């Protein structure tokens, strides 16, 4: 039975991966980040057993999941960027700004 699950998962991955990467790219505008998001999504799908969903439900689930994953990625990126911009650690402090 595990072999069947692996084969179905592999087939679904190959079928949906390019489309999901395209969707992710529309959100994050970076090919590497898009692929990472989709690969992590498929790992979560396997771990949670969502690969057992019927085909139509699976397609709808992963489409929504990749959009949500992209939004989460962008939120984290914005948060980290915002913190980094305000945090003087690891950068030269501007003169006269009270960072000494």
C-alpha positions in Angstrom: 0.0 0.0 0.0 2.9 2.4 0.7 4.2 1.9 -2.8 0.8 2.8 -4.2 0.7 6.0 -2.0 4.2 6.9 -3.2 3.4 6.4 -6.8 0.1 8.5 -6.6 2.0 11.2 -4.7 4.8 11.3 -7.3 2.2 11.5 -10.1 0.3 14.3 -8.4 3.6 16.1 -7.7 4.7 15.9 -11.3 1.2 16.9 -12.5 0.8 20.0 -10.3 4.3 21.2 -9.5 4.7 23.5 -12.6 1.3 25.1 -12.2 1.9 25.7 -8.5 5.3 27.2 -9.1 3.7 29.6 -11.6 1.1 30.6 -9.0 3.8 31.0 -6.3 5.9 33.1 -8.7 3.0 35.5 -9.3 3.0 36.2 -5.6 6.7 36.2 -4.6 8.4 37.1 -8.0 11.4 34.8 -7.3 11.8 31.4 -9.0 13.9 29.9 -6.1 11.5 31.1 -3.4 8.5 29.8 -5.5 10.0 26.4 -5.8 10.9 26.3 -2.1 7.3 27.2 -1.2 5.8 24.5 -3.4 8.3 21.8 -2.3 7.5 22.6 1.4 3.8 22.5 0.6 4.2 19.0 -0.8 6.2 17.9 2.2 3.3 19.1 4.4 0.8 17.4 2.2 2.6 14.1 2.6 3.1 14.5 6.4 -0.6 15.4 7.0 -1.9 12.7 4.6 -3.7 15.2 2.4 -2.5 13.3 -0.6 -5.4 10.9 0.0 -7.9 13.5 -1.1 -9.9 12.8 -4.3 -8.4 14.5 -7.4 -10.7 17.5 -7.6 -10.5 18.2 -3.9 -6.7 17.7 -4.0 -6.4 20.2 -6.8 -8.5 22.8 -5.0 -6.7 22.2 -1.7 -3.2 22.6 -3.1 -4.2 25.7 -5.1 -5.5 27.4 -1.9 -2.6 26.1 0.1 0.0 27.5 -2.2 -1.6 30.9 -2.2 -1.8 30.9 1.6 1.8 29.7 1.8 2.9 32.6 -0.4 1.0 35.1 1.7 2.7 33.7 4.9 6.1 33.8 3.2 5.5 37.5 2.2 4.4 38.4 5.7 7.5 36.9 7.2 9.7 38.5 4.6 8.1 41.9 5.3 8.4 41.4 9.1 12.1 40.4 8.8 12.8 43.3 6.5 11.0 45.8 8.7 12.9 44.5 11.8 16.2 44.6 9.9 15.7 48.1 8.8 15.1 49.3 12.4 17.8 47.2 14.0 21.3 48.6 14.0 23.0 45.3 15.1 25.4 44.2 12.5 25.4 47.5 10.6 27.3 50.7 11.1 25.2 53.1 13.2 24.6 56.4 11.6 26.5 59.2 13.4 24.5 61.2 15.9 21.5 58.9 15.9 22.0 57.6 19.5 23.0 54.1 18.6 26.2 54.0 20.6 
